[in-house]
């Protein structure tokens, strides 16, 4: 195959400390290699893919691609048309072959994929195919933006879905565009998932260049049967391949074909999280698996991008956090647990979450006036640990009512004096707005910054008026007129802009 390569690679200085990966080791099947060596094989395999080499000799997960239409049983005719994309979509949701490949990687039983990569359409035969297999229909009395419940029972989806520019054959019109209908070509952006007879020896319908197709294949070892190629790939890099595969098989049970393909390609499935449970990142392997099996809030702790070095995650701390506070706190729990590379940082961050949890809310209005851990405030505690020069001032800001997003904004100032001044302003202002950091960040004159701060910290300035202290600095041209504007904000008005702006 033109894009498949075999690469011999010997271990030298790249061997992990404590690992014995001799040349003889590389000659064995990867599933029989010591775990460090197996992990190194995968690293080499991924690196080869990055530079266009699709196969590494002996690698357990093998992928490749060619500019043709690959043969195989259709699992999903078109991924993109199964997702609602708005009332008037103008372009396909999947625009790259690599994205189509990603959907195959996350789908159980998928061993091949085909993508129409030509804006003029691809191949032929679409019109006759679609006539025999009408597209999926939305219930007239149901939600027009969500799949029908019975679609989740389908083991194959060999018809177009109802949504988007790929929901049918390429359209052709007459010269006046007064009459349009389906053409013979398949639509640009169509992503089909297939099950091949033998992914190790892929076959193609034709090898004619210029039909617009790009196809690929994914070959996984027999041990991975029943799980997605991605879950297999992650387990191969885990510390305990056998137990990880058992976990992935159990976590896959009950997963439907439609659920796999409507999920974003970047979103990990529960079976993918098994590798985290056996990665050495948690001392609670049993609890970690339970989170995945029962789809508990703590499952999010295992469904993170593989981490190491400065991005290492304390999965145990994350599980404990989400178990205590629930799914509402998944953002703070995962962001704090991601600080494991720095000694003491996770403990410090979790202490912030514990204090902030006492004033947490689920309000989505602006300004909320309380801490919503699912919104932008989800990373505020980790910011207090990593960015604030005065951790205590930052946490005091987070746990104070009314809450303000300025708790994060103040920590963004590299100058410790500015941070301190910003937090002092917020404490005195007692306002949910971001006025304090705005004053310090956007006003260049020191006198203007002080005037803006005095407006915010003035107990006579109305709560709503404090939202316009920074505005007075923009509306008015002199120190005196800005002072008059600030004074105006101490009185209630139905419209502060009309009442207080300098004329």
C-alpha positions, 0 to 999 in steps of 0.5 A: 500500500502506498502510504503504509511503511514498515520502520525498524527502530532500535532502542538506545538512549531513549530507554526509560530508567529501569527498563530493559528494552534490547533489540531482541525485545523489539522483535517480540509482539508488543503485547508480550513486551514489558510495559515501558517498552510497549509504551515506547513502541506506541510513542514511536508509532504516533510519531511516525503517523505525525510525519506521514508513516502510518504503520510501525512494524509490530505495533498493536494499533495500525492505521493508514490511508489512501485516496480511494473508496475502501470496501467494507460493511457500512456501519454509519453512512454519514456521521455529520448528518446525524447531528443538528447543526442549526436551521440553515447550515451552509457547510459540513460539520466534518471538513477534514479526513483526520476528523473522520478518522477520529470518529472511527477511532471512537466507534466500536467495530469500526475498522475503516472510514471514507471521507468525501474530500471534494467540494464537487462531490465524490464518486457516483451512485448516490442517487440510486442508493438514497432512493432505496434507503430513505433518510432518517425522519424526525417525528412531527411531534418530537424535538426537531433538533435531537435524534429519535429515541429509536435511532439509538437501537440501530446496530447500523445506520446505512441511511443519511440523517436529516440534518445539514449539507451532507443529509443527502446526495450532492445537489445539482440544479439547472442553469437558472437554479429554478429546478434542483435535485439529487445528483449522482455524486456523494456530498462533500464532507460525508464521513462514512464508518465501515467494518472491513473484512480484514483491516490488515489487508484493506481492499478498495472499490477502485483505485482511480485517482480524482474521485475525491475520496480519502479512506483509511483503515484501523487494525487492532489486536484480537484482545481489543475485540468489542471495544473502540480502537481509541480505548484499545490504543489507550489501554496499550499504554496503560500499566496493566493491559489485561485489566484495562481491557477488561475494564474497557469491555465492561464500560463499553457495554450498553454503548450504542452506535449513535451515541458514539458518533454524535459525541464530539471526536475530542470527548472521551468515552467511559471505556477510554477512561479505563487507561487512566485507572491503570496509569499509576495516577491513582491509588483508587483503581477500584473506585476509578473503575466504579466511577466509569461503570456507573457513570458517576460524576467522578467519571470525569476524573478518568476522562482527561487527556493523558497527562505527564510532567507539568500537566500531571493529574492527581486522579485520586484527589479529583475522585474525592473532590467530585464524590464530595461535591458532585458533578457541579464541581467537575471544573474546579475538581479537575483543574485543581487535580491537574496541579499535581506536578507542583508539591502541595498545589493540589491540597492548597487548591482543594482547600480553596474549593472547600471554602468557596463551596459554601457560597456556590450557586448555579446562577447564570445571570450577569453579574451573578453575585455568587460563585458558579463552579460550572461557569468561568469560575471553574478554574478560579481556585487553580488560578489562586494557586498558580498566579496570585502572589497572595493566595489568601487574598485571592481565596478571600475574594472567591468565598466572599459575597457578592462574588466577582470574576475579578478574583481571577482578573486580579491574579492576572496582574504580574505586578504584585502591587497591582494584585494587592491593590486590585484585591483591596478594591474588590474587598471594599467595593463589595460589587459583583462587577469587574470594575476594579481590574478594569480601572487598573488595566485600562486607565493609564493615568494614576489619578484616573485609576485612583478616582475610579477606585474611589468611586467603586469603594464609596459606600454611597455609590449605588450597587448598580451605579458601581457598574459605571465607575469605569464608564465615567472615566471614558465618558468624561474628558477632565478630572473634574467632570469625571468626579461629577459623573462619579457623584451622579452614580450615588443617586438611583437612576433608571438609566445611568448612561443617560443621567450621568454621561458627560454632555 
